[in-house]
Amino acid sequence: MNVNLTISGRLASLDFLRGLTMVFLTLESTLLFEHLVPVFEGTWGAHILNQFFHHPWHGLHFWDLIQPTFMFVAGVAMAFSIGKQKLSLTWNQRFIRILKRCGWLFFWGVLDYAVRKNGLSFELWDVLTQLSFTTLVAFLIIDWPVASQLAVSGLCLLIPELMYRFTHIPGFDQPFTDQHNFGNYIDLILMNKINPGGWVAINCISTSCHTIWGVLAGKLLMSNRTSNEKMKWLLISSLVLLILGFGLDRSHITPIIKRIATSSFVLASGGYCVLFLAICYWWVDMKNHKTRLLFFNLFALNSIFIYLFFEIVGDRWFTGYILSITNGLFGMIYLPIIPAAILGSLVVFALEAGLLYFLYRKKIFFKV
């Protein structure tokens, strides 16, 4: 069996994976997972629900794979869009376009954290800010041979690893210790602050691999190989990355830490990203399960918009406002607090999905 893809054709499985990722992120923004905590506390379900929160430090939860998938999918999509642009644009024209895109991603990423109750803030921890860097790196090498792109991704893993281990800056010379590592030191220089959660700005170096590998996966899916061959290479690549990532962790060479994007984390999460794409490609494109995907396409086609909406408007006003209304209405019928909070989160999600459907019907799609 062969799934033929033209350069300009849309890959249904890619839209599905991107949409599914955005659905998870949107649900998290409604506080649904937090509202479910007391429901499952002390039960086996608590272990499953715990997977929808970031691991506190050394380890890997399902939720730690959401951002890598977001950046990986961006790389896959880039392979298709650049391939289409090559038909009519020169390299310089494509470069100017990608610079504008990266500039807007950086702007929106900084704006996301800029407005605080105590004034303006300059922070570089947002996924869009990170993506502005990884997108540029991936574009600059997109026409290189596969081996050369893999070599660059290797450097993106090696450079931070060496900086963490061998810079020996007083107070920041503990490579994999929260608040005392090289990434924290760079944040002090760039922003005069350290993230209390342990996130660091130089994550963009190692996570460039996710976008680079996404481009390579996209090129594979655009190639003339049969679908079975594409699946084979996706699965082999996934297995290799997972073995390398977990191997580094289990052998106590480099721990898997999402918050500073260690090399082992990037490898392991990259393996899962490729696996997710392979599963979606097999189910949606190869098995032709393309019906009833409109719901996920709503989130895929306006992914940047809905991300900025729940991060800026939702976090600062919309979610709290709607929850206040639903809590008040449910209180009138004496609905217990926990079910009311859960239903309130679902109402917020439904309204955001409705907004996306309205934009879809009006053919309004926000792109940067």
C-alpha positions as CSV (number, residue, x, y, z in Angstrom):
1,M,0.0,0.0,0.0
2,N,1.2,3.5,-0.8
3,V,-0.1,6.9,0.4
4,N,0.8,9.4,-2.2
5,L,1.5,12.9,-1.0
6,T,2.2,15.8,-3.2
7,I,4.3,18.7,-1.8
8,S,1.3,20.9,-1.5
9,G,-1.0,18.1,-0.1
10,R,-2.1,18.1,3.5
11,L,-1.2,15.2,5.7
12,A,-4.3,14.2,7.6
13,S,-2.3,12.4,10.3
14,L,-0.2,15.5,10.9
15,D,-3.3,17.7,11.4
16,F,-4.7,15.1,13.7
17,L,-1.6,14.9,15.9
18,R,-1.2,18.7,16.0
19,G,-4.9,19.0,16.9
20,L,-4.8,16.3,19.6
21,T,-1.8,18.1,21.1
22,M,-3.7,21.4,21.2
23,V,-6.7,19.7,22.7
24,F,-4.6,18.5,25.6
25,L,-3.1,21.9,26.1
26,T,-6.5,23.6,26.0
27,L,-8.0,21.1,28.5
28,E,-5.0,21.8,30.8
29,S,-5.6,25.6,30.5
30,T,-9.2,25.1,31.7
31,L,-7.8,23.7,35.0
32,L,-9.6,20.4,34.4
33,F,-6.7,18.3,35.5
34,E,-6.4,20.3,38.7
35,H,-10.1,19.9,39.4
36,L,-9.8,16.2,38.9
37,V,-7.1,15.7,41.6
38,P,-9.4,15.5,44.6
39,V,-11.7,13.0,42.7
40,F,-8.9,10.4,42.3
41,E,-6.8,11.2,45.4
42,G,-5.9,8.0,47.1
43,T,-7.0,5.8,44.2
44,W,-5.3,4.0,41.4
45,G,-6.6,6.8,39.1
46,A,-4.3,9.3,40.9
47,H,-1.3,7.6,39.2
48,I,-2.8,8.1,35.8
49,L,-3.9,11.7,36.5
50,N,-0.4,12.4,37.7
51,Q,0.8,11.8,34.2
52,F,-1.0,15.0,33.2
53,F,1.4,17.1,35.2
54,H,5.1,17.8,34.6
55,H,7.5,15.6,36.5
56,P,9.0,17.7,39.4
57,W,12.6,17.0,38.2
58,H,14.3,13.7,37.3
59,G,11.9,11.5,35.4
60,L,9.3,11.5,32.6
61,H,5.6,12.0,32.6
62,F,3.2,11.9,29.7
63,W,2.7,15.7,30.1
64,D,6.5,16.3,29.5
65,L,6.0,15.1,26.0
66,I,3.4,17.7,25.0
67,Q,5.9,20.6,24.3
68,P,8.3,18.3,22.4
69,T,5.4,17.1,20.2
70,F,4.4,20.6,19.6
71,M,7.9,21.5,18.3
72,F,8.3,18.2,16.4
73,V,5.0,18.7,14.6
74,A,6.1,22.3,13.7
75,G,9.2,20.7,12.0
76,V,7.1,18.2,10.1
77,A,4.8,21.0,8.9
78,M,7.8,23.0,7.9
79,A,9.1,20.3,5.6
80,F,5.8,20.5,3.7
81,S,5.5,24.3,3.6
82,I,9.1,24.8,2.5
83,G,8.7,22.1,-0.1
84,K,5.7,24.0,-1.5
85,Q,7.5,27.4,-1.3
86,K,10.5,26.0,-3.4
87,L,8.1,25.8,-6.4
88,S,7.8,29.6,-6.6
89,L,10.3,31.3,-4.1
90,T,14.0,31.7,-4.1
91,W,16.1,30.8,-1.0
92,N,16.4,34.5,0.0
93,Q,12.6,34.9,-0.2
94,R,12.1,31.8,1.9
95,F,14.6,33.0,4.4
96,I,12.9,36.4,4.7
97,R,9.6,34.6,5.3
98,I,11.1,32.4,8.0
99,L,12.8,35.4,9.7
100,K,9.4,37.1,9.9
101,R,7.8,34.0,11.3
102,C,10.5,33.6,13.9
103,G,10.2,37.2,14.8
104,W,6.5,37.0,15.4
105,L,6.9,33.7,17.4
106,F,9.5,35.5,19.6
107,F,7.3,38.5,20.0
108,W,4.2,36.5,21.0
109,G,6.3,34.3,23.2
110,V,7.7,37.2,25.1
111,L,4.3,39.0,25.3
112,D,2.7,35.9,26.8
113,Y,4.7,36.5,30.0
114,A,5.2,40.2,29.7
115,V,2.2,41.5,31.6
116,R,2.2,40.8,35.3
117,K,0.2,42.2,38.2
118,N,3.2,44.1,39.4
119,G,4.3,45.4,36.0
120,L,6.0,44.3,32.9
121,S,8.3,41.3,32.8
122,F,10.9,40.0,30.2
123,E,11.0,36.2,30.1
124,L,12.2,33.7,27.6
125,W,10.7,30.5,28.8
126,D,7.6,30.3,26.6
127,V,7.3,27.5,24.0
128,L,6.8,30.1,21.2
129,T,10.0,31.8,22.2
130,Q,11.8,28.5,22.1
131,L,10.2,27.6,18.8
132,S,11.4,30.9,17.2
133,F,15.0,29.7,17.7
134,T,14.5,26.0,16.8
135,T,12.5,27.0,13.6
136,L,15.4,29.1,12.4
137,V,18.0,26.4,13.1
138,A,15.9,23.8,11.3
139,F,15.4,26.1,8.3
140,L,19.0,27.0,7.9
141,I,20.0,23.3,7.4
142,I,16.8,22.0,5.8
143,D,18.5,21.5,2.4
144,W,21.5,19.7,3.9
145,P,22.0,15.9,3.5
146,V,20.2,13.8,6.2
147,A,23.6,12.8,7.8
148,S,24.6,16.5,8.1
149,Q,21.2,17.4,9.7
150,L,21.6,14.6,12.2
151,A,25.2,15.8,12.9
152,V,23.8,19.3,13.7
153,S,21.2,17.8,16.0
154,G,24.0,15.9,17.7
155,L,25.8,19.2,18.3
156,C,22.7,20.7,19.7
157,L,22.7,17.9,22.3
158,L,26.4,18.0,22.9
159,I,27.0,21.7,23.4
160,P,24.5,22.2,26.3
161,E,25.8,18.9,27.9
162,L,29.4,20.3,27.9
163,M,28.3,23.7,29.2
164,Y,26.4,22.1,32.1
165,R,29.2,19.8,33.0
166,F,32.4,21.9,32.5
167,T,31.7,25.6,33.0
168,H,32.3,25.4,36.8
169,I,30.7,28.8,37.7
170,P,30.6,29.3,41.5
171,G,27.0,28.7,42.7
172,F,26.0,27.2,39.3
173,D,28.4,24.3,39.0
174,Q,26.0,21.5,39.8
175,P,25.0,20.3,36.3
176,F,21.7,18.6,37.0
177,T,20.6,20.4,40.2
178,D,17.7,22.7,40.2
179,Q,18.5,26.4,40.8
180,H,22.3,25.7,40.7
181,N,23.0,24.8,37.1
182,F,24.5,26.6,34.1
183,G,21.1,27.2,32.6
184,N,20.0,29.1,35.7
185,Y,23.2,31.2,35.4
186,I,22.5,32.2,31.8
187,D,18.9,33.2,32.8
188,L,20.4,35.5,35.4
189,I,22.5,37.2,32.6
190,L,19.6,37.3,30.1
191,M,16.7,38.2,32.4
192,N,18.2,38.9,35.9
193,K,16.0,36.1,37.3
194,I,15.8,32.4,37.8
195,N,12.6,30.5,37.1
196,P,11.3,29.0,40.4
197,G,10.1,26.0,38.5
198,G,13.5,25.2,37.1
199,W,12.9,26.1,33.4
200,V,15.8,27.6,31.5
201,A,16.0,29.6,28.3
202,I,18.9,27.7,26.8
203,N,16.5,24.7,26.4
204,C,16.1,26.1,22.9
205,I,19.5,24.7,21.9
206,S,18.9,21.0,22.7
207,T,15.2,21.1,21.8
208,S,16.2,22.3,18.3
209,C,16.5,18.5,17.8
210,H,12.8,18.1,18.0
211,T,12.2,20.5,15.2
212,I,15.1,19.2,13.1
213,W,13.9,15.6,13.5
214,G,10.4,16.8,12.6
215,V,11.7,18.2,9.3
216,L,13.4,14.9,8.6
217,A,10.2,12.9,9.4
218,G,8.2,15.3,7.1
219,K,10.7,14.8,4.3
220,L,10.4,11.0,4.7
221,L,6.6,11.2,4.5
222,M,6.9,13.4,1.4
223,S,9.3,10.9,-0.3
224,N,8.4,8.3,-3.0
225,R,8.9,5.5,-0.5
226,T,6.0,3.1,0.1
227,S,3.9,3.6,3.2
228,N,5.4,0.4,4.7
229,E,8.9,1.7,4.2
230,K,8.0,5.0,5.8
231,M,6.5,3.2,8.7
232,K,9.6,1.0,9.0
233,W,12.0,4.0,9.2
234,L,9.7,5.9,11.6
235,L,9.6,2.9,14.0
236,I,13.3,2.3,13.7
237,S,14.1,5.9,14.4
238,S,11.7,6.0,17.4
239,L,13.3,2.8,18.8
240,V,16.9,4.1,18.4
241,L,16.0,7.5,20.1
242,L,14.2,5.8,23.0
243,I,17.1,3.3,23.6
244,L,19.6,6.2,23.6
245,G,17.6,8.4,25.8
246,F,16.6,5.9,28.4
247,G,20.0,4.2,28.1
248,L,21.8,7.5,29.1
249,D,19.4,7.8,32.1
250,R,19.5,4.2,33.3
251,S,23.3,4.0,33.0
252,H,23.5,7.2,35.2
253,I,25.3,9.2,32.6
254,T,22.8,11.9,32.0
255,P,19.4,12.0,33.9
256,I,16.2,12.6,32.1
257,I,15.1,16.1,33.2
258,K,12.5,18.0,31.1
259,R,12.9,21.3,32.8
260,I,16.5,21.8,31.6
261,A,16.0,19.6,28.5
262,T,18.9,17.3,29.1
263,S,20.2,15.3,26.1
264,S,18.7,12.1,27.5
265,F,15.3,13.8,27.8
266,V,15.5,15.2,24.3
267,L,16.4,11.8,22.9
268,A,13.7,9.9,24.8
269,S,10.9,12.5,24.1
270,G,12.0,12.7,20.5
271,G,11.6,8.9,20.3
272,Y,8.0,9.2,21.6
273,C,7.3,12.1,19.2
274,V,8.3,9.9,16.2
275,L,6.3,7.0,17.6
276,F,3.2,9.3,18.0
277,L,3.5,10.4,14.3
278,A,4.0,6.8,13.2
279,I,0.8,5.7,15.0
280,C,-1.2,8.6,13.6
281,Y,0.2,8.0,10.1
282,W,-0.7,4.3,10.2
283,W,-4.2,4.9,11.6
284,V,-5.3,8.0,9.8
285,D,-3.5,7.9,6.4
286,M,-2.6,4.2,5.8
287,K,-5.9,2.8,7.3
288,N,-7.8,5.8,5.9
289,H,-9.6,6.7,9.1
290,K,-10.1,10.4,8.0
291,T,-13.7,10.9,8.8
292,R,-14.9,12.6,12.0
293,L,-11.6,14.5,12.4
294,L,-13.1,17.9,12.1
295,F,-13.0,18.4,15.9
296,F,-9.2,18.0,16.0
297,N,-8.7,20.0,12.8
298,L,-10.4,23.0,14.4
299,F,-7.5,23.0,16.9
300,A,-4.9,22.1,14.3
301,L,-5.8,24.8,11.8
302,N,-5.7,27.6,14.4
303,S,-3.2,26.2,16.8
304,I,-1.2,29.4,17.4
305,F,-4.4,31.4,18.0
306,I,-5.9,29.0,20.5
307,Y,-2.5,28.8,22.3
308,L,-2.3,32.5,22.7
309,F,-6.0,32.8,23.6
310,F,-5.8,30.5,26.5
311,E,-2.4,31.6,27.6
312,I,-3.2,35.4,27.5
313,V,-6.9,35.9,27.5
314,G,-7.9,32.7,29.2
315,D,-5.3,32.7,31.9
316,R,-5.8,36.4,32.8
317,W,-9.6,36.7,32.4
318,F,-11.7,34.3,30.4
319,T,-11.3,31.0,32.4
320,G,-11.7,32.7,35.8
321,Y,-14.7,34.7,34.6
322,I,-16.6,31.7,33.1
323,L,-15.7,29.5,36.2
324,S,-17.2,32.2,38.4
325,I,-20.4,32.1,36.4
326,T,-20.7,28.3,36.3
327,N,-19.8,28.0,40.0
328,G,-22.6,30.5,40.8
329,L,-25.2,28.8,38.6
330,F,-24.3,25.3,39.8
331,G,-24.4,26.6,43.4
332,M,-28.0,27.5,42.9
333,I,-28.9,23.9,42.4
334,Y,-26.6,22.8,45.3
335,L,-24.2,20.9,43.1
336,P,-21.1,19.9,45.1
337,I,-18.0,22.0,44.7
338,I,-15.8,19.4,42.9
339,P,-18.4,18.4,40.3
340,A,-19.2,22.0,39.7
341,A,-15.6,22.9,39.1
342,I,-15.1,20.0,36.7
343,L,-18.2,20.9,34.7
344,G,-17.1,24.5,34.7
345,S,-13.8,23.5,33.1
346,L,-15.7,21.6,30.5
347,V,-17.9,24.6,29.8
348,V,-14.7,26.7,29.3
349,F,-13.4,24.1,26.9
350,A,-16.7,24.0,25.0
351,L,-16.7,27.7,24.6
352,E,-13.1,27.8,23.3
353,A,-13.9,24.9,20.9
354,G,-17.0,26.8,19.8
355,L,-14.9,29.9,19.1
356,L,-12.6,27.8,16.9
357,Y,-15.6,26.4,15.0
358,F,-16.8,29.9,14.4
359,L,-13.4,30.9,12.9
360,Y,-13.4,27.7,10.8
361,R,-16.8,28.4,9.4
362,K,-15.7,32.0,8.6
363,K,-12.5,30.6,7.1
364,I,-10.4,32.7,9.5
365,F,-7.0,31.1,10.2
366,F,-4.3,32.9,12.2
367,K,-0.8,32.2,11.0
368,V,2.6,33.7,11.8
